[in-house]
């Protein structure tokens, strides 16, 4: 076994031991406070010093990402004005391996005076911080992975794991869905897949010049070139804005292949277009549009018309290009 593997196994063993030590009553108490915090649209304020402060920041970021408003509070800054962000309905999670961190003990009475609920995540359940809190989560370790037993290693791993576990259970109990999660991760791949709609990525119809069924071949080519997307939409002459058909570069090539050169001058948009092209509603997810384009068996789709709804009579909102879907990072 390598030294690295040994250290990892020691940290894993520390987390497993902490899981055995944790009181189910205290864990349930912590989760009840978090539930109440969410129900009241209050904040989870997390504080700690040094390495515990770094862990506190990570736990705050995790809870914020799953929909519970959470923030990190530097205890020193709290004593110099930042305590103003803490309200009586909030919950404060205090991290300290020793449970005797002086900065946290200084803040403690001021949090109590506000009526803020307190959860101590500590390595010693008999510590001053634990005794001053309503709920105590024991995160003790027999020793650090550090060979000197000094640098916070196993203790920070345990504290982080307990924070992650609380977040995971809170997600289960709140019924957080992938769509809920994506709302707080709009820039990630998952967030884009679950939030971006076809209307968000389409080229709006106002920026496109419609063709009529009688538009001759040279004008069709000019229109496809002018808009710069290699496609053009044909408008129903009987209803302004209603999609009658779609002409793509592929449609143009196939028409020229299937007609002799002396017939080209007589071709119009109605001879070239695809009637009743596959469309998607603007409110549907862009990732669904991408799936339709890629899985169409009739012929490859690089451009898809976006309509307001299936009941709109084919009113065009815009055109959606496969290229733009890929560029948006939906794959």
C-alpha positions in Angstrom: 0.0 0.0 0.0 1.4 3.4 -0.9 1.6 6.2 1.6 -1.1 8.1 -0.2 -3.5 5.2 -0.1 -2.8 4.8 3.6 -3.6 8.4 4.3 -6.8 8.2 2.3 -7.9 5.1 4.2 -7.1 6.8 7.5 -9.3 9.7 6.6 -12.1 7.4 5.4 -11.8 5.5 8.7 -12.1 8.8 10.6 -15.3 9.7 8.7 -16.7 6.2 9.3 -16.0 6.5 13.0 -17.6 9.9 13.1 -20.7 8.4 11.5 -20.9 5.9 14.4 -20.5 8.6 17.0 -23.1 11.0 15.7 -26.2 11.1 17.8 -29.3 10.5 15.7 -31.2 12.8 18.0 -28.8 15.7 17.4 -28.7 15.0 13.7 -32.5 15.1 13.6 -32.4 18.3 15.6 -30.1 19.9 13.1 -32.2 18.9 10.2 -35.3 20.3 11.9 -33.6 23.6 12.3 -32.6 23.6 8.6 -36.2 22.7 7.6 -37.5 25.6 9.7 -34.9 27.9 8.2 -36.1 27.0 4.7 -39.8 27.2 5.5 -39.3 30.7 7.0 -37.1 31.8 4.0 -34.4 32.5 6.5 -30.6 32.2 6.2 -28.1 29.5 7.2 -25.1 31.5 8.6 -21.9 29.4 8.8 -18.9 30.5 10.7 -15.4 29.3 11.6 -11.8 30.3 11.8 -8.7 29.1 9.9 -9.2 25.7 8.3 -12.6 25.4 9.8 -13.5 28.7 8.2 -12.5 27.2 4.8 -14.8 24.2 5.4 -17.5 26.6 6.5 -17.3 28.4 3.2 -17.6 25.2 1.3 -20.6 24.0 3.3 -22.3 27.5 2.7 -21.6 27.2 -1.0 -23.2 23.7 -1.1 -26.4 24.7 0.7 -26.7 27.8 -1.5 -26.4 25.7 -4.6 -29.3 23.5 -3.5 -31.7 26.3 -2.7 -31.2 27.1 1.0 -29.9 30.7 1.4 -26.5 30.2 3.1 -23.5 32.4 3.7 -20.2 32.4 5.4 -19.6 34.9 8.2 -16.1 35.8 9.4 -16.4 35.9 13.2 -13.9 38.7 13.5 -15.9 40.8 11.0 -19.0 39.8 12.8 -17.7 41.5 15.9 -17.1 44.7 13.9 -20.4 45.2 12.3 -21.2 42.2 10.1 -23.3 40.7 12.8 -26.0 42.8 11.3 -26.7 40.2 8.6 -27.9 37.7 11.2 -31.6 37.7 12.1 -33.5 36.0 14.9 -35.1 33.5 12.5 -31.7 32.5 11.0 -29.7 29.4 11.9 -26.0 29.6 12.7 -23.7 26.7 12.2 -20.4 27.1 14.2 -17.4 25.0 13.2 -14.5 24.4 15.6 -12.5 21.3 16.2 -11.6 22.3 19.7 -14.9 23.9 20.5 -12.9 26.6 22.3 -12.1 29.0 19.4 -12.0 32.4 21.1 -13.4 34.4 18.2 -16.5 32.1 18.1 -16.9 32.2 21.8 -16.9 36.0 21.6 -19.7 35.9 19.0 -21.7 33.3 20.8 -23.5 35.5 23.4 -24.4 38.1 20.7 -26.0 35.4 18.6 -28.0 34.1 21.6 -29.1 37.7 22.4 -30.6 37.8 18.9 -32.5 34.5 19.4 -30.6 32.8 16.5 -30.7 29.0 16.6 -27.2 27.5 17.1 -25.7 24.3 15.8 -22.2 23.4 16.9 -20.1 21.2 14.6 -17.2 20.4 17.0 -14.6 17.9 17.8 -15.4 18.0 21.6 -19.0 17.7 22.7 -18.1 18.9 26.2 -16.6 22.1 24.8 -17.8 25.6 25.6 -19.1 26.1 22.1 -21.1 22.8 22.3 -22.5 23.7 25.7 -23.7 27.0 24.4 -25.5 25.6 21.4 -29.0 24.0 21.0 -27.7 21.2 18.8 -24.3 19.5 18.8 -22.8 17.5 16.0 -19.8 15.6 17.1 -16.9 15.6 14.6 -14.2 14.2 16.8 -11.2 12.2 15.4 -8.8 10.0 17.2 -5.9 11.7 15.4 -5.0 13.7 12.4 -3.6 12.1 9.3 -0.7 14.6 9.6 2.4 12.7 10.9 2.8 15.3 13.6 -0.9 15.0 14.5 -1.0 18.8 14.2 -2.2 20.0 10.8 -6.1 19.8 10.4 -6.6 16.9 8.0 -8.8 14.1 9.3 -10.8 16.6 11.4 -11.5 18.9 8.4 -12.4 15.9 6.3 -14.9 14.8 8.9 -16.4 18.2 9.3 -16.8 18.6 5.5 -18.4 15.1 5.2 -20.9 15.9 7.9 -21.8 19.2 6.1 -22.2 17.3 2.8 -24.3 14.7 4.5 -26.6 17.3 6.0 -27.0 18.9 2.6 -27.8 15.6 0.9 -30.5 14.6 3.5 -32.0 18.1 3.3 -32.2 17.8 -0.5 -34.1 14.5 -0.1 -36.5 15.8 2.4 -37.2 19.0 0.4 -37.7 16.9 -2.7 -35.1 18.9 -4.7 -35.3 18.0 -8.4 -32.6 18.3 -11.1 -34.6 21.2 -12.4 -34.5 22.9 -9.0 -30.8 22.3 -8.8 -30.2 23.7 -12.3 -31.9 27.0 -11.4 -28.8 27.7 -9.2 -26.4 26.4 -11.8 -27.4 28.2 -15.1 -23.8 28.2 -16.4 -23.2 24.5 -16.0 -24.0 21.9 -18.6 -26.8 20.5 -16.5 -28.2 24.0 -15.8 -28.2 24.8 -19.5 -29.9 21.6 -20.4 -32.7 22.2 -17.8 -33.2 25.9 -18.2 -32.4 27.1 -21.7 -35.5 27.1 -24.0 -35.7 27.0 -27.8 -36.7 30.6 -27.7 -33.6 31.6 -25.7 -31.3 30.4 -28.5 -33.2 30.9 -31.7 -32.6 33.7 -34.2 -35.8 35.8 -33.8 -38.2 36.0 -36.8 -37.9 39.8 -36.8 -34.2 39.5 -37.9 -35.2 37.2 -40.8 -36.7 38.1 -44.1 -39.6 35.8 -45.1 -39.9 34.4 -48.5 -43.1 34.0 -50.4 -44.1 30.8 -52.2 -43.6 32.6 -55.5 -40.1 33.9 -54.8 -37.9 32.9 -57.7 -34.7 30.9 -57.3 -32.2 33.8 -57.6 -34.1 35.7 -54.9 -34.3 32.5 -52.7 -30.5 32.1 -53.0 -30.1 35.8 -52.2 -32.3 35.5 -49.1 -30.4 32.5 -47.8 -27.1 34.3 -48.3 -28.4 37.6 -46.9 -29.6 36.2 -43.6 -26.4 34.2 -43.2 -27.9 31.1 -41.7 -28.2 29.0 -44.8 -32.0 28.7 -44.4 -35.1 30.7 -45.2 -38.6 30.4 -44.1 -41.6 30.7 -46.4 -44.5 32.7 -45.2 -48.2 31.8 -45.9 -49.5 34.6 -48.1 -52.9 34.1 -46.5 -51.7 34.7 -42.9 -48.9 37.0 -42.0 -46.2 35.4 -39.8 -47.5 31.9 -40.4 -44.9 29.3 -41.4 -45.7 27.6 -44.6 -42.4 25.9 -45.3 -38.6 25.9 -44.8 -35.8 26.0 -47.3 -32.3 24.9 -46.3 -29.1 24.6 -48.2 -29.9 20.9 -48.5 -33.3 21.6 -50.0 -31.6 23.9 -52.6 -29.0 21.3 -53.6 -31.6 18.6 -53.9 -33.8 20.8 -56.1 -31.0 21.6 -58.4 -30.0 18.0 -58.6 -33.5 16.9 -59.5 -34.2 19.5 -62.1 -32.4 20.1 -65.3 -30.4 23.4 -65.7 -32.9 24.8 -68.2 -35.7 24.4 -65.5 -33.8 26.3 -62.8 -35.1 29.7 -64.0 -38.7 28.5 -63.4 -38.2 27.2 -59.9 -39.7 29.1 -57.0 -39.7 28.8 -53.2 -42.7 26.5 -53.3 -40.7 24.1 -55.5 -37.8 24.1 -53.1 -39.3 24.2 -49.6 -40.1 21.5 -47.1 -43.8 21.7 -46.3 -44.8 21.2 -42.7 -41.2 21.0 -41.4 -40.6 19.6 -37.9 -41.0 22.4 -35.4 -40.6 23.0 -31.7 -42.5 25.3 -29.3 -40.5 28.2 -28.0 -41.2 27.3 -24.4 -39.7 23.8 -24.7 -36.2 23.1 -23.7 -33.4 23.6 -26.2 -32.0 20.2 -25.4 -35.2 18.7 -26.6 -34.8 20.5 -29.9 -31.3 19.2 -30.2 -32.5 15.6 -29.6 -35.1 16.0 -32.3 -32.6 17.4 -34.8 -30.0 14.6 -34.1 -32.5 11.7 -34.1 -34.7 12.7 -37.1 -34.7 9.6 -39.4 -36.2 11.3 -42.4 -33.2 13.6 -43.1 -30.6 15.4 -41.0 -31.9 18.7 -39.5 -29.6 21.6 -39.0 -32.3 24.3 -38.7 -35.6 24.0 -36.9 -38.4 26.5 -36.9 -39.6 27.7 -33.5 -43.3 28.4 -33.1 -45.2 29.9 -30.3 -47.4 26.9 -29.7 -49.0 24.0 -31.6 -52.3 25.8 -31.4 -50.9 29.1 -32.9 -51.5 28.1 -36.5 -47.7 27.9 -37.1 -46.9 31.4 -36.1 -43.1 31.6 -36.4 -41.0 32.9 -33.5 -37.6 32.2 -35.1 -35.2 29.6 -36.4 -33.0 27.4 -34.2 -29.7 26.2 -35.6 -28.0 23.0 -34.4 -24.7 25.0 -34.5 -26.0 27.4 -31.9 -27.2 24.6 -29.7 -23.7 23.0 -29.7 -22.1 26.4 -29.1 -24.3 26.9 -26.1 -22.7 23.9 -24.5 -25.7 21.6 -24.4 -23.7 18.5 -25.3 
